[in-house]
Amino acid sequence: CKLLKISTDDFVMQKNYYYDFDDLLEEKKMSLRIRVRAGEKFITLKQKAVQTQHAHIEITEPLAVSAQALISDPKEHLPKAIKNHLSMEQVELTELILLGTVETLRKELEYQDGLLCFDYNRFDEVNEDYELEFEYSESSINDGETIFDNFLVQHNIPRKPSKNKIARMKEYQEKKDDLATQ
């Protein structure tokens, strides 16, 4: 952040709420997230793509209803593009279950036809981490990874692949649950 002259005032708070339909999304390497940022709500369906380790199919739509309305009737309130993709993947729209939340302070920086994302993530009152992501379009999958690798080398940052936020959130929850039962 110092090198790129990013101050703590440049970061914006966002809350991510993760949902599933009786673990059907997890089984299909998918996740469903509602993100609240600066008073706006977006719902995103992500699915791991087969092209590369880091690529995802991502459908993001504005969410005009409350999370409670979505939970109570996903068939009615999910955006059409997300419903269509879930239908194509044979995911039955049963009751949505909140898996957990992650608070993220994020700074996004346009960089070589992509977006560098600097994240400070809080999973609960104890667990937190930092993450540097590079988001790029599907049309530049190979170039995107090369650009990110070059950025890391140029700034002497070791590449440390991590699990996605939802997987890390679940791991922290499991550890917390294990401690509670001891």
N, C-alpha and C positions, 0 to 999 in steps of 0.2 A: 504494500500500500504506500509506503514511504517513497519507493522508487517511482511509482506512477502518480504521486502527489494526491493520494486519496485520503481524505480525513474521515474521522468517525462521524462527522456531521453529514457526510455524503450517503450514509447507509439508510435504508428504508426498512421498517418492520413489516414482515408479512407472516401470516399464520396459515399453516397448511393442515388441513383436516383430511385424514385418510380413511377410506371406506372400503368395504367388501360385501359381496353377496355370499354368505356362508362359505367363505374361502374359495369361491369359484374363480375369482380374478387371480388370486395368488397361484392357483393350480395352472392357469394359462399364462403365467408370467406377465400379468397385467396389474395396473394399480389405478385407483380412482381417487382424485384429490380435489378438494375445494380449497382455493387459495383466496384469502382476504388480504387485500393490500390497498392502502390509501382509500378505504371505503368502498372499493370495488370487489366484486366476487366473480371468480372464474372457476369453472369446473374443467378438469383435465383427465382424460383417459390416456394412459401410457401403456405400450406393449413393447416388450423387447423385440427388436428386429433381428433377423438372421444374418444380415450382411456383416456386421462387425460386433465386437464385444460391447461397444459403448453406444450403439445406435438404437433409437427407439422410434416407434410410430407414436405420434402424439396428436391428440385431438383436443383443442382448447376452445371453449365457448364461454361467453358471458353467462352468468347465472342470475336470472331475474327473480327467482323465488328464494325463500328462506331455506336453510339447511334442513329445518324441521319438516317443511313441506316436501322436500326432496326425499327425505328418509321415509316419511309416511306413505308416499306414493311415487316411487321412482319411475313406474311405467308412464305416469302422467307428466312428470316434471323434468325428466332427463332430456337434454337437447337431442334433437333428431339424429344428428351425425353420430353422437355417442351411442344412442339406442341402436342405430343401424349397424355400427361396428360390433357391438355386443351380440346382436342377433346373428350376424355373420359368423361370430366365434362361438355361437350356441351357448351363450351365457343367459340363464333364466333370470329375469328381473324379480328376484324375491326381495325380502326385507334387506335394506341397507343397514350395515352395522358399522358404527364408528370404531375404528381400530386405535386411533390416537391422534395426537397433534404434535406439530413441531413448529416452534417459533424461530424465525430466521431474520437476522439483520443482513440485508443484501445490498451490495453495490454492483450495478451492471455497467460495463464499459464496452462500447463498440470497439471491435478490434478485428481487422482484416476479414471483412465480410461475415463476422460472427459476433458473439457476445461473450465477453469474459464475465463470470459471475463470482464475486467474492462473498462467501457466506460464513456467518457465525451462527451456528445452530444450537438451540436449547431444546433438549428432548424432555427434560423434567427439571426439578430443582437441583439435581446433582450432575447429570450427564449433558455434556456440551462438546462441540467440535467445530473445526474450521474446515472449509472446503473451497477449492478453486475449480470452477467448471468452465468449459468452453462449449457454448451451444452454437451449432451451425446447422445449415439446411441439409435436407436429405440429398440434394443435388451435389453437395461437396463433402460427402462422407470421408473419402480418402484424403482430400486436401485439408479438411477440418482437423483430422487427427494429426497430420503433419504440422499444420500451423500451431496447434497446441503443444506438440512435442518440441517444436523449435522455440516457442515462447518459454517453456520450462528450462530448456538448455541455456538459452540466452540469459535468463535471470537466475541461473544456478539453483533451480528448484527441483528436488528429486521427485520423480513420478511415483506416487503412492496410490495405486488404484484402491477405491473404497466401494463398499456396498452402497446402494442408493439409500436415500433418507428413510424410506419406509422400512427397509430391512434393518437399518441401524436402530430405528425407533423400536421395532419389535424386539431386537436383541436386548436393548436397555430395559424394556418392559419385562422380559423373561428373567433377567438378572434381578430386577427389583422384586418380582414375584417369588423367585427362589429364596432371596434373603428374608422375605416376609414369612415364608413357611418354615424357616429354620428356627 
